[in-house]
Amino acid sequence: MSMLSIHRRAALGLIGGLAAVCAGALSTLPARADSTVTLWSWRTEDEAAMHRIFEAFEKKNPGIKVDIQFTPDADYQNRLSTALRGGRGPDIAQLKAYGELQPFIEGGYLDALDDSVAELKNMPDAALGGARGRADGKLYGVPYSVPMMGVFYNEDIFAAQGIDIPKTYKDFVAACEKLKAAGITPIANGGANGSAWELEIGVGVIGPTLYGPGFYDEMMSGKATFEDPRYVAALKRFAELKPYYSDGFAGIDYTTATQQFIGGKAAMFFGGSFENGSFKSQNPKLKFSIFPFPADDASTKLYTSAFSDGSYGLVSESQNKEAAIKVLNYMASAEFAQAFADELGWPPARTDVTVKDPVLARMMEMAKNSTPYLTLVGFRWQTPTASSVLQSEIIDMVEGNVAPEKLAADMQAAVATWFKPKQ
Amino acid sequence: MTKLRRTTSLQRTQQRMAVLFILPALAIYGLFVLYPLLLSLWGSFFTWKGLRMQEFAGLANFSRLFVFPSGARLYGALWHNVAWFFGIMLLQNGLGLLFAWLLFLRGRGAAFFQSVFFFPAVLSPVIVGALWRLLLAPGGIVEWALNGLGLHQGSLTVLGNSHTALGTLIAVDAWNWMGLPVLIYTAGLRQISPQVFEAAKLDGAGNARMLFSVALPLLMPALGTLTTLSFINTFNQFDIVYVMQGVQGNPSYATDTLVTYFYRLAFGAEGAVGITDIGLALALGTMLFLVLSIGTLLMLRFFDKRTVEL
């Protein structure tokens, strides 16, 4: 509590939404030449790589400068919506996917790109799905990546302990036991202090091995719910691996968990493919790769959860649309996808790239059998989202304070307030 | 007569001047506090789509606040705020009184200890939150100390445990602001004339008796100020939760407060960053405003009645 800031905090508590408008009106933008296209992104991790990618573009288009500004993910959405409401947004904005994109479309802050960016036709639907307006079916962004998820593993540790990539869930548990006996953390995992999205990804890694590739459609048509035994089994499996998670699981956050893996203290990590580039840049010596989480039976075909991470959209109020559309066309090109794959090591939105990075090659191979990342693609359209319930209760579930059945029931009750199955 | 008239006209001129002098501050206050406040009250009666105000909805936003799925969040957050208020009254203002009394009795070195108590208050709550997050992490200093003393075994996960998280945050908040009650009570104690304490001593009162029967009634204005401040601040509690547990009030909403809930509705939550419900947020903001205004008025009246005049 602070004496001096009572007014400020009362104002924050009461008028957040509108105080934001004032803040937006006060934010200053540098004066800029007409040919400078501003681009906002939340991927602070990729700053250096993004600058390199756009240097190539600027060389080919001498009249256009791209000014990329990064805001940390936690504040990005807030900053963008404030700026758009105040008419002070960028020319091009990085946008979240699926349901989180809709408010910007409904508010009329974005231009549809179906006609102005021809290259969108050459992108797979898995990528485009996240950039579509729900009401009109038009495309409001240029997707950049279709991440998938799997188990990252430290190749050196596996070799030193004589562990092969597990073929069945039983093998997986045996490998964890072996690692634990050797004093190595088997799986770096944690979602404390508001980073529980990482645990949701963990469920995304394990889920498809238990509910299979057809489950998404069953959920969408209303045939299945979150209380389906197959989904509950996925939650149970995530919880029963607790003995192999980082020591002090309930207090470990995402950053700590990644550091344990990058530093070679942990053998495995449940993660999205977007970790590839940042793992490499943080520890170039780390020898790691990725494998799909195994099913009970070695003969089961393994599917991986995939989703469109987001897109880059054109802000309606941009004063510089011609140049911005040029930039967006470049971002939709095969050339950009290639640079994106080489620089960042994520699966790009386009599949017509040659992959040099062995880990990325493994990912693209795994992504051939993919199923939509259930909680994001299917149930992040309105609040309360399935994700918000899952992220809140999952630590308690792993700790044994909440039963998996109860968590599944809470998720179902929350989405039932708005979700209408498609018949 | 003439003299009298002159003074009144002078007074009138002074009053007019006073109004002129207030104007700039009033204009700024009106623009940045009153105007947005009224706008948000107004907005709470409309439906919102995404970021834009749509049609008039009457009290629909308010009735939605109390039913599923919002109801559970609202009551949970309200209860946490109430618990926070009582926790702060006990840990911060109660202990603060004790420390202030001990410093007052000791006399020597009081200024030094006052500064020590006040030090955390100069840090931003954001820094305090981040600091304690590090200290309380598994493998952190607090775990090492507790294990060394044999008070605890294994990893310390108080922040990840839904039974202990809220209490831990309240304790951190109390640590942050401990200096304030110490400062205010010490100032209050110094204002009490020494004869009062001497008289009590002669009547055979011990230190504890003197604190509760003599000092405390005379400290009523200080206690009233602190209670009111604590009430306003605990019901606006946001920063420590945001930094230490995220905006969801994790784990399992165990540390969710009214303002973190408001933030999620207005700006989006984890797992739904871009999906907001501004109508519901403004209704909650309006409710919070009413609760705080009425609560503060009641408290001020309560302590006004109980002020002892010597």
Chai-1 contact restraints between the chains, C-beta under 6 A:
chainA,res_idxA,chainB,res_idxB,connection_type,confidence,min_distance_angstrom,max_distance_angstrom,comment,restraint_id
A,M1,B,W177,contact,1.0,0.0,6.0,A-B,restraint_1
A,M1,B,N233,contact,1.0,0.0,6.0,A-B,restraint_2
A,I6,B,I232,contact,1.0,0.0,6.0,A-B,restraint_3
A,R9,B,N236,contact,1.0,0.0,6.0,A-B,restraint_4
A,G13,B,N236,contact,1.0,0.0,6.0,A-B,restraint_5
A,G13,B,V259,contact,1.0,0.0,6.0,A-B,restraint_6
A,G13,B,L288,contact,1.0,0.0,6.0,A-B,restraint_7
A,L14,B,G285,contact,1.0,0.0,6.0,A-B,restraint_8
A,L14,B,F289,contact,1.0,0.0,6.0,A-B,restraint_9
A,I15,B,P36,contact,1.0,0.0,6.0,A-B,restraint_10
A,I15,B,L37,contact,1.0,0.0,6.0,A-B,restraint_11
A,I15,B,S40,contact,1.0,0.0,6.0,A-B,restraint_12
A,G16,B,A266,contact,1.0,0.0,6.0,A-B,restraint_13
A,G17,B,A266,contact,1.0,0.0,6.0,A-B,restraint_14
A,G17,B,I278,contact,1.0,0.0,6.0,A-B,restraint_15
A,L18,B,P36,contact,1.0,0.0,6.0,A-B,restraint_16
A,L18,B,L39,contact,1.0,0.0,6.0,A-B,restraint_17
A,L18,B,S40,contact,1.0,0.0,6.0,A-B,restraint_18
A,A19,B,P36,contact,1.0,0.0,6.0,A-B,restraint_19
A,Q77,B,G268,contact,1.0,0.0,6.0,A-B,restraint_20
A,Q77,B,V273,contact,1.0,0.0,6.0,A-B,restraint_21
A,Q77,B,G274,contact,1.0,0.0,6.0,A-B,restraint_22
A,N78,B,F267,contact,1.0,0.0,6.0,A-B,restraint_23
A,S81,B,L51,contact,1.0,0.0,6.0,A-B,restraint_24
A,R85,B,L51,contact,1.0,0.0,6.0,A-B,restraint_25
A,K96,B,G274,contact,1.0,0.0,6.0,A-B,restraint_26
A,G99,B,I275,contact,1.0,0.0,6.0,A-B,restraint_27
A,E100,B,V273,contact,1.0,0.0,6.0,A-B,restraint_28
A,E100,B,G274,contact,1.0,0.0,6.0,A-B,restraint_29
A,E100,B,I275,contact,1.0,0.0,6.0,A-B,restraint_30
A,P103,B,G50,contact,1.0,0.0,6.0,A-B,restraint_31
A,P103,B,L51,contact,1.0,0.0,6.0,A-B,restraint_32
A,P103,B,G274,contact,1.0,0.0,6.0,A-B,restraint_33
A,E106,B,K49,contact,1.0,0.0,6.0,A-B,restraint_34
A,E106,B,G50,contact,1.0,0.0,6.0,A-B,restraint_35
A,G107,B,G50,contact,1.0,0.0,6.0,A-B,restraint_36
A,G107,B,L51,contact,1.0,0.0,6.0,A-B,restraint_37
A,G107,B,R52,contact,1.0,0.0,6.0,A-B,restraint_38
A,A192,B,G160,contact,1.0,0.0,6.0,A-B,restraint_39
A,N193,B,G246,contact,1.0,0.0,6.0,A-B,restraint_40
A,G194,B,Q245,contact,1.0,0.0,6.0,A-B,restraint_41
A,G194,B,G246,contact,1.0,0.0,6.0,A-B,restraint_42
A,G194,B,N250,contact,1.0,0.0,6.0,A-B,restraint_43
A,W197,B,E270,contact,1.0,0.0,6.0,A-B,restraint_44
A,D247,B,S155,contact,1.0,0.0,6.0,A-B,restraint_45
A,G248,B,P138,contact,1.0,0.0,6.0,A-B,restraint_46
A,G248,B,S155,contact,1.0,0.0,6.0,A-B,restraint_47
A,G248,B,T157,contact,1.0,0.0,6.0,A-B,restraint_48
A,A250,B,T157,contact,1.0,0.0,6.0,A-B,restraint_49
A,A250,B,G160,contact,1.0,0.0,6.0,A-B,restraint_50
A,A250,B,N161,contact,1.0,0.0,6.0,A-B,restraint_51
A,G251,B,A137,contact,1.0,0.0,6.0,A-B,restraint_52
A,G251,B,P138,contact,1.0,0.0,6.0,A-B,restraint_53
A,G251,B,T157,contact,1.0,0.0,6.0,A-B,restraint_54
A,G251,B,L159,contact,1.0,0.0,6.0,A-B,restraint_55
A,G251,B,G160,contact,1.0,0.0,6.0,A-B,restraint_56
A,T383,B,A272,contact,1.0,0.0,6.0,A-B,restraint_57
A,T383,B,I275,contact,1.0,0.0,6.0,A-B,restraint_58
A,P384,B,P69,contact,1.0,0.0,6.0,A-B,restraint_59
A,T385,B,G271,contact,1.0,0.0,6.0,A-B,restraint_60
A,T385,B,A272,contact,1.0,0.0,6.0,A-B,restraint_61
A,S387,B,G271,contact,1.0,0.0,6.0,A-B,restraint_62
A,S388,B,A269,contact,1.0,0.0,6.0,A-B,restraint_63
A,S388,B,G271,contact,1.0,0.0,6.0,A-B,restraint_64
A,S388,B,A272,contact,1.0,0.0,6.0,A-B,restraint_65
A,Q391,B,E270,contact,1.0,0.0,6.0,A-B,restraint_66
A,Q391,B,G271,contact,1.0,0.0,6.0,A-B,restraint_67
A,S392,B,Q248,contact,1.0,0.0,6.0,A-B,restraint_68
A,S392,B,S252,contact,1.0,0.0,6.0,A-B,restraint_69
A,S392,B,Y253,contact,1.0,0.0,6.0,A-B,restraint_70
A,E393,B,S252,contact,1.0,0.0,6.0,A-B,restraint_71
A,I395,B,G160,contact,1.0,0.0,6.0,A-B,restraint_72
A,I395,B,P251,contact,1.0,0.0,6.0,A-B,restraint_73
A,D396,B,S162,contact,1.0,0.0,6.0,A-B,restraint_74
A,D396,B,P251,contact,1.0,0.0,6.0,A-B,restraint_75
A,D396,B,S252,contact,1.0,0.0,6.0,A-B,restraint_76
A,A414,B,P69,contact,1.0,0.0,6.0,A-B,restraint_77
A,T417,B,P69,contact,1.0,0.0,6.0,A-B,restraint_78
